[in-house]
């Protein structure tokens, strides 16, 4: 394939305001198929409403060419065939965002608090769709999944994060990152769910669906979640903490939580025994991942680490019909040849006087 593109971007800063504008166009040529493109544009502005406090607004158009896997790969997952689709069209859409960022200094700790709300809409969004087809031989039909374009999808949500670094005394440094995201996405062509065509009604429905009642009945649950995009986890939480002693020894942990996957295709109940019963019993119970790590930096280029994945040995199924690995232990030796392996924080402290 052949790929090409170009972009132009400009920035204007004046006192408390910064404005960014840009445009991009791409060319994609795969197996004699030329994907037509149109330019996409973006504009954003940031305002310093007071010292170390910024508000940002942005609007950007989007364009995504179907991946090689979506167009050409043919494989089997848990007995269900995944078929290619060479007629896929590119996704097009737009995203708007309203955000707030605050620079923080608490004692010897420096960091940032960031919060934003976003609204995204796609045309020809690519989704996995279940279908069946006739075969000339036994068993005379085949169940399969295939990437296809759905006419319209709309997504709303918000996220926040706190990140920073600091120290306790001269020999202990701490780096942290905590983040949370809420996601509500619907297929605007799905008439089984609530009417989401009006954007204000859609945002109201997003708040209504923030927490869902646990319904053991499949019929009740399907009526509650009708129209929601499949294979999505509405709530995601991530945290990572790293403690460095004497600039050499480090101890860290990471936690990830993904809420219950609201919708999947019912065909998995036919192909994977017990999966629907498992989902019914774990409804509104998310997947929790906890990892630990420790290690020593012998110098700037050599380090030895010990990593424990899935500390609690939880049975988790983040991807449908593919259970995640049980608890594991890894000893890792890292040698950085010809580099500068010094541990460097990616968060710069704010200016003095905050």
VOSE-861288 format. One record per residue (C-alpha): residue in one letter; x, y, z. Coordinates in Angstrom, 1 decimal, padded with zeros to 4 digits. Layout:
BEGIN
DRENVEX,A,X,Y,Z
...
//
This chain:
BEGIN
DRENVEX,X,000.0,000.0,000.0
DRENVEX,X,000.9,003.6,-000.4
DRENVEX,X,000.2,006.3,002.2
DRENVEX,X,000.7,010.0,002.1
DRENVEX,X,-000.6,013.1,003.6
DRENVEX,X,000.1,016.7,004.7
DRENVEX,X,-000.9,019.1,007.4
DRENVEX,X,-000.6,022.7,008.3
DRENVEX,X,-000.9,024.2,011.8
DRENVEX,X,-000.7,027.7,013.3
DRENVEX,X,-000.7,029.2,016.7
DRENVEX,X,-001.5,032.6,018.0
DRENVEX,X,-000.8,033.8,021.5
DRENVEX,X,-002.0,037.0,023.0
DRENVEX,X,-001.9,037.8,026.7
DRENVEX,X,-004.1,035.3,028.5
DRENVEX,X,-005.3,033.5,025.3
DRENVEX,X,-003.8,030.9,022.9
DRENVEX,X,-005.5,029.8,019.7
DRENVEX,X,-004.5,026.8,017.5
DRENVEX,X,-005.8,026.1,014.0
DRENVEX,X,-004.9,023.3,011.7
DRENVEX,X,-005.9,021.2,008.6
DRENVEX,X,-004.9,017.8,007.4
DRENVEX,X,-005.4,015.6,004.3
DRENVEX,X,-004.4,012.0,003.7
DRENVEX,X,-004.0,009.6,000.8
DRENVEX,X,-004.4,005.8,001.2
DRENVEX,X,-003.8,003.3,-001.6
DRENVEX,X,-004.3,-000.4,-000.6
DRENVEX,X,-004.4,-003.2,-003.2
DRENVEX,X,-005.5,-001.0,-006.0
DRENVEX,X,-008.2,000.5,-003.8
DRENVEX,X,-007.8,004.3,-003.5
DRENVEX,X,-009.5,005.7,-000.4
DRENVEX,X,-011.0,009.1,-001.2
DRENVEX,X,-010.3,011.8,001.4
DRENVEX,X,-011.4,015.3,002.2
DRENVEX,X,-009.5,017.8,004.3
DRENVEX,X,-010.2,017.8,008.1
DRENVEX,X,-009.9,020.9,010.2
DRENVEX,X,-009.4,021.7,013.9
DRENVEX,X,-009.5,024.7,016.0
DRENVEX,X,-008.9,025.2,019.7
DRENVEX,X,-008.4,027.9,022.3
DRENVEX,X,-007.0,028.1,025.8
DRENVEX,X,-007.6,030.8,028.3
DRENVEX,X,-005.7,031.5,031.5
DRENVEX,X,-008.6,032.7,033.6
DRENVEX,X,-006.2,033.2,036.6
DRENVEX,X,-002.7,032.2,037.4
DRENVEX,X,-002.1,028.4,037.0
DRENVEX,X,-005.8,028.0,036.0
DRENVEX,X,-006.7,027.3,032.3
DRENVEX,X,-009.9,026.6,030.4
DRENVEX,X,-009.7,025.1,026.9
DRENVEX,X,-012.3,024.7,024.1
DRENVEX,X,-011.7,022.7,021.0
DRENVEX,X,-013.5,021.4,017.9
DRENVEX,X,-011.8,018.9,015.5
DRENVEX,X,-012.9,016.8,012.6
DRENVEX,X,-011.8,013.2,012.4
DRENVEX,X,-011.0,010.7,009.6
DRENVEX,X,-010.0,007.1,010.0
DRENVEX,X,-009.2,004.6,007.2
DRENVEX,X,-010.2,001.0,008.0
DRENVEX,X,-007.3,-001.1,009.3
DRENVEX,X,-005.7,-003.9,007.4
DRENVEX,X,-007.2,-006.4,009.9
DRENVEX,X,-010.7,-005.0,009.4
DRENVEX,X,-010.5,-005.2,005.6
DRENVEX,X,-008.5,-008.4,005.0
DRENVEX,X,-007.9,-010.7,008.0
DRENVEX,X,-009.9,-013.9,008.2
DRENVEX,X,-009.7,-015.9,011.4
DRENVEX,X,-011.7,-017.8,014.1
DRENVEX,X,-012.4,-016.7,017.7
DRENVEX,X,-014.1,-019.2,020.1
DRENVEX,X,-015.7,-021.0,017.2
DRENVEX,X,-017.1,-017.9,015.5
DRENVEX,X,-015.6,-016.9,012.2
DRENVEX,X,-014.3,-013.3,011.7
DRENVEX,X,-014.6,-012.4,008.0
DRENVEX,X,-012.9,-009.6,006.2
DRENVEX,X,-014.7,-006.7,004.5
DRENVEX,X,-013.0,-005.0,001.7
DRENVEX,X,-015.9,-002.6,001.0
DRENVEX,X,-015.5,-000.7,004.3
DRENVEX,X,-015.6,003.1,004.1
DRENVEX,X,-013.5,005.4,006.2
DRENVEX,X,-015.0,006.8,009.4
DRENVEX,X,-015.7,010.5,009.5
DRENVEX,X,-016.8,012.7,012.4
DRENVEX,X,-016.0,015.4,014.8
DRENVEX,X,-015.1,015.9,018.5
DRENVEX,X,-015.7,018.8,020.8
DRENVEX,X,-014.2,019.3,024.2
DRENVEX,X,-014.4,021.6,027.2
DRENVEX,X,-011.6,021.2,029.7
DRENVEX,X,-010.1,022.8,032.8
DRENVEX,X,-006.5,022.4,034.0
DRENVEX,X,-005.0,023.5,037.3
DRENVEX,X,-001.3,023.5,038.2
DRENVEX,X,-000.9,022.4,041.8
DRENVEX,X,001.8,022.7,044.5
DRENVEX,X,001.2,021.2,047.9
DRENVEX,X,004.3,021.2,050.1
DRENVEX,X,007.0,019.3,048.2
DRENVEX,X,004.5,017.9,045.7
DRENVEX,X,004.0,019.3,042.2
DRENVEX,X,001.3,018.2,039.7
DRENVEX,X,-001.7,018.9,037.6
DRENVEX,X,-005.4,018.4,037.9
DRENVEX,X,-007.2,018.1,034.6
DRENVEX,X,-010.9,017.6,033.9
DRENVEX,X,-012.8,017.6,030.6
DRENVEX,X,-016.2,016.8,029.0
DRENVEX,X,-016.3,015.6,025.4
DRENVEX,X,-018.9,015.0,022.7
DRENVEX,X,-018.1,012.9,019.6
DRENVEX,X,-020.1,011.9,016.6
DRENVEX,X,-019.2,009.6,013.7
DRENVEX,X,-020.5,008.8,010.3
DRENVEX,X,-019.8,005.3,008.9
DRENVEX,X,-018.4,004.3,012.3
DRENVEX,X,-016.9,000.8,012.0
DRENVEX,X,-018.4,-001.8,014.4
DRENVEX,X,-018.2,-005.6,014.7
DRENVEX,X,-021.6,-006.9,013.5
DRENVEX,X,-022.9,-010.4,013.8
DRENVEX,X,-024.6,-012.1,010.8
DRENVEX,X,-025.0,-015.5,009.2
DRENVEX,X,-024.7,-016.8,005.6
DRENVEX,X,-025.7,-019.9,003.6
DRENVEX,X,-023.1,-022.5,002.7
DRENVEX,X,-023.3,-025.1,-000.1
DRENVEX,X,-022.1,-027.9,002.2
DRENVEX,X,-023.0,-029.1,005.7
DRENVEX,X,-023.8,-027.4,008.1
DRENVEX,X,-025.4,-025.3,005.4
DRENVEX,X,-025.0,-022.0,007.2
DRENVEX,X,-022.2,-020.1,009.0
DRENVEX,X,-022.3,-017.7,011.9
DRENVEX,X,-019.8,-014.9,011.6
DRENVEX,X,-018.7,-011.4,012.7
DRENVEX,X,-017.6,-008.8,010.3
DRENVEX,X,-016.5,-005.2,010.5
DRENVEX,X,-019.2,-003.0,009.0
DRENVEX,X,-020.1,000.7,008.7
DRENVEX,X,-023.0,001.8,010.9
DRENVEX,X,-024.6,005.0,009.7
DRENVEX,X,-024.2,007.2,012.9
DRENVEX,X,-022.8,006.9,016.4
DRENVEX,X,-022.7,009.5,019.1
DRENVEX,X,-020.5,009.5,022.2
DRENVEX,X,-020.5,011.7,025.3
DRENVEX,X,-018.5,011.5,028.5
DRENVEX,X,-016.1,013.1,030.8
DRENVEX,X,-012.7,012.3,032.4
DRENVEX,X,-010.4,013.7,035.0
DRENVEX,X,-006.9,013.0,036.1
DRENVEX,X,-004.4,014.0,038.8
DRENVEX,X,-000.7,013.5,038.1
DRENVEX,X,002.4,014.7,039.9
DRENVEX,X,005.6,014.1,041.6
DRENVEX,X,007.2,015.1,044.9
DRENVEX,X,009.6,013.9,047.6
DRENVEX,X,009.7,013.0,051.3
DRENVEX,X,013.0,014.1,052.6
DRENVEX,X,016.1,014.0,050.5
DRENVEX,X,016.0,010.3,049.7
DRENVEX,X,012.4,009.4,048.8
DRENVEX,X,010.7,010.5,045.5
DRENVEX,X,007.1,009.7,044.6
DRENVEX,X,005.4,009.8,041.2
DRENVEX,X,001.6,009.4,040.9
DRENVEX,X,-001.1,009.3,038.2
DRENVEX,X,-004.8,008.8,038.9
DRENVEX,X,-007.5,009.0,036.2
DRENVEX,X,-011.2,008.2,035.6
DRENVEX,X,-013.2,008.2,032.4
DRENVEX,X,-017.0,007.8,031.8
DRENVEX,X,-018.2,006.9,028.3
DRENVEX,X,-021.7,006.7,026.9
DRENVEX,X,-022.0,005.8,023.3
DRENVEX,X,-025.1,004.9,021.2
DRENVEX,X,-026.0,003.8,017.7
DRENVEX,X,-028.3,006.6,016.4
DRENVEX,X,-029.8,004.1,013.9
DRENVEX,X,-030.9,001.7,016.6
DRENVEX,X,-034.6,002.3,017.2
DRENVEX,X,-034.9,-000.2,020.1
DRENVEX,X,-033.4,002.2,022.6
DRENVEX,X,-034.4,005.8,023.7
DRENVEX,X,-034.5,008.6,021.1
DRENVEX,X,-030.9,010.0,021.0
DRENVEX,X,-031.2,012.1,017.9
DRENVEX,X,-031.7,015.3,019.8
DRENVEX,X,-028.4,016.2,021.4
DRENVEX,X,-029.8,017.6,024.6
DRENVEX,X,-032.0,014.5,025.1
DRENVEX,X,-028.9,012.4,024.4
DRENVEX,X,-026.9,014.1,027.1
DRENVEX,X,-029.7,013.7,029.5
DRENVEX,X,-029.8,009.9,028.7
DRENVEX,X,-026.0,009.8,029.3
DRENVEX,X,-026.6,010.9,032.9
DRENVEX,X,-029.6,008.5,033.2
DRENVEX,X,-027.3,005.6,032.2
DRENVEX,X,-024.5,006.6,034.5
DRENVEX,X,-025.5,003.9,036.9
DRENVEX,X,-027.7,001.1,035.8
DRENVEX,X,-029.9,-001.2,037.9
DRENVEX,X,-028.8,-004.8,038.1
DRENVEX,X,-031.4,-006.9,036.3
DRENVEX,X,-031.2,-010.6,036.4
DRENVEX,X,-033.7,-011.0,033.6
DRENVEX,X,-032.1,-010.8,030.2
DRENVEX,X,-035.2,-009.1,028.8
DRENVEX,X,-035.2,-006.3,031.4
DRENVEX,X,-031.4,-005.8,031.0
DRENVEX,X,-031.6,-005.7,027.2
DRENVEX,X,-034.4,-003.1,027.4
DRENVEX,X,-032.3,-000.9,029.7
DRENVEX,X,-029.2,-001.1,027.5
DRENVEX,X,-030.9,-001.0,024.1
DRENVEX,X,-029.1,001.2,021.6
DRENVEX,X,-025.8,001.3,023.5
DRENVEX,X,-022.7,000.6,021.6
DRENVEX,X,-021.4,-003.0,022.1
DRENVEX,X,-018.1,-004.1,023.7
DRENVEX,X,-017.6,-000.9,025.7
DRENVEX,X,-016.9,-000.4,029.4
DRENVEX,X,-018.7,002.8,030.5
DRENVEX,X,-016.4,003.4,033.6
DRENVEX,X,-012.6,003.1,033.6
DRENVEX,X,-010.3,003.9,036.5
DRENVEX,X,-006.5,003.8,036.5
DRENVEX,X,-004.0,004.6,039.2
DRENVEX,X,-000.2,004.3,039.2
DRENVEX,X,002.2,005.0,042.1
DRENVEX,X,006.0,004.8,042.0
DRENVEX,X,008.2,005.3,045.0
DRENVEX,X,012.0,005.7,044.4
DRENVEX,X,014.4,005.3,047.3
DRENVEX,X,017.9,006.8,047.2
DRENVEX,X,017.5,007.4,043.4
DRENVEX,X,018.1,003.7,042.9
DRENVEX,X,015.5,001.4,044.5
DRENVEX,X,011.9,001.6,043.3
DRENVEX,X,008.6,000.1,044.4
DRENVEX,X,005.5,000.6,042.4
DRENVEX,X,001.9,-000.5,041.9
DRENVEX,X,-000.8,000.0,039.3
DRENVEX,X,-004.5,-000.5,039.6
DRENVEX,X,-007.0,-000.7,036.7
DRENVEX,X,-010.8,-001.1,037.0
DRENVEX,X,-013.1,-001.6,034.0
DRENVEX,X,-016.8,-001.6,034.7
DRENVEX,X,-019.2,-004.3,033.3
DRENVEX,X,-019.3,-004.5,029.5
DRENVEX,X,-022.8,-003.3,028.9
DRENVEX,X,-023.6,-004.9,025.6
DRENVEX,X,-022.3,-007.9,023.6
DRENVEX,X,-023.8,-009.9,020.8
DRENVEX,X,-026.1,-012.7,022.0
DRENVEX,X,-024.4,-015.2,019.6
DRENVEX,X,-021.6,-015.7,022.1
DRENVEX,X,-024.3,-017.5,024.2
DRENVEX,X,-024.7,-020.0,021.4
DRENVEX,X,-021.0,-020.5,020.7
DRENVEX,X,-019.4,-020.3,024.1
DRENVEX,X,-021.1,-022.5,026.7
DRENVEX,X,-021.8,-020.7,030.0
DRENVEX,X,-020.8,-017.2,029.0
DRENVEX,X,-024.3,-015.7,029.2
DRENVEX,X,-024.8,-017.4,032.6
DRENVEX,X,-021.5,-015.9,033.8
DRENVEX,X,-022.4,-012.4,032.5
DRENVEX,X,-025.8,-012.7,034.2
DRENVEX,X,-024.3,-013.5,037.5
DRENVEX,X,-021.6,-010.8,037.3
DRENVEX,X,-023.8,-008.1,035.9
DRENVEX,X,-022.7,-004.6,037.0
DRENVEX,X,-019.5,-006.2,038.5
DRENVEX,X,-016.4,-004.9,036.8
DRENVEX,X,-013.0,-006.3,036.1
DRENVEX,X,-010.2,-005.4,038.6
DRENVEX,X,-006.5,-005.6,037.8
DRENVEX,X,-003.7,-005.1,040.4
DRENVEX,X,000.0,-005.3,039.6
DRENVEX,X,003.1,-004.8,041.7
DRENVEX,X,006.7,-004.1,040.8
DRENVEX,X,010.0,-003.5,042.5
DRENVEX,X,013.5,-003.2,041.3
DRENVEX,X,017.0,-001.7,041.5
DRENVEX,X,018.8,000.6,039.1
DRENVEX,X,022.5,-000.5,039.3
DRENVEX,X,023.5,002.4,037.1
DRENVEX,X,021.9,004.6,034.5
DRENVEX,X,021.8,001.7,031.9
DRENVEX,X,021.2,-001.5,033.9
DRENVEX,X,018.3,-002.4,036.1
DRENVEX,X,016.8,-005.5,037.6
DRENVEX,X,013.0,-005.7,038.2
DRENVEX,X,010.6,-008.1,039.8
DRENVEX,X,007.0,-007.9,038.6
DRENVEX,X,003.8,-009.5,039.9
DRENVEX,X,000.8,-009.4,037.5
DRENVEX,X,-002.8,-010.0,038.9
DRENVEX,X,-001.7,-010.0,042.5
DRENVEX,X,-005.0,-011.2,043.8
DRENVEX,X,-005.2,-014.0,041.2
DRENVEX,X,-008.7,-012.8,040.2
DRENVEX,X,-010.6,-014.5,037.4
DRENVEX,X,-011.1,-011.7,034.9
DRENVEX,X,-012.5,-011.6,031.4
DRENVEX,X,-011.7,-008.3,029.9
DRENVEX,X,-012.2,-009.5,026.4
DRENVEX,X,-015.2,-011.6,025.7
DRENVEX,X,-014.6,-015.4,025.7
DRENVEX,X,-010.9,-014.8,026.4
DRENVEX,X,-010.1,-015.1,030.2
DRENVEX,X,-007.1,-013.1,031.3
DRENVEX,X,-003.9,-014.8,032.6
DRENVEX,X,-003.8,-015.9,036.3
DRENVEX,X,-001.2,-014.4,038.7
DRENVEX,X,002.3,-014.4,037.2
DRENVEX,X,005.8,-013.6,038.4
DRENVEX,X,008.5,-012.1,036.2
DRENVEX,X,012.1,-011.3,036.7
DRENVEX,X,013.3,-008.7,034.2
DRENVEX,X,016.8,-007.5,033.4
DRENVEX,X,017.0,-004.3,031.4
DRENVEX,X,020.2,-003.2,029.7
DRENVEX,X,020.1,000.1,027.8
DRENVEX,X,023.0,000.0,025.3
DRENVEX,X,024.4,003.3,024.4
DRENVEX,X,021.5,005.3,026.0
DRENVEX,X,021.0,007.4,029.0
DRENVEX,X,018.7,005.4,031.2
DRENVEX,X,018.4,007.9,034.0
DRENVEX,X,014.8,007.9,035.5
DRENVEX,X,013.3,011.3,034.6
DRENVEX,X,009.9,012.5,035.7
DRENVEX,X,007.7,013.8,032.9
DRENVEX,X,006.1,016.4,035.0
DRENVEX,X,007.8,019.8,035.4
DRENVEX,X,007.3,021.8,038.6
DRENVEX,X,005.3,025.0,038.3
DRENVEX,X,007.0,028.3,038.6
DRENVEX,X,008.0,029.5,042.0
DRENVEX,X,005.6,031.6,044.0
DRENVEX,X,002.4,029.6,043.3
//
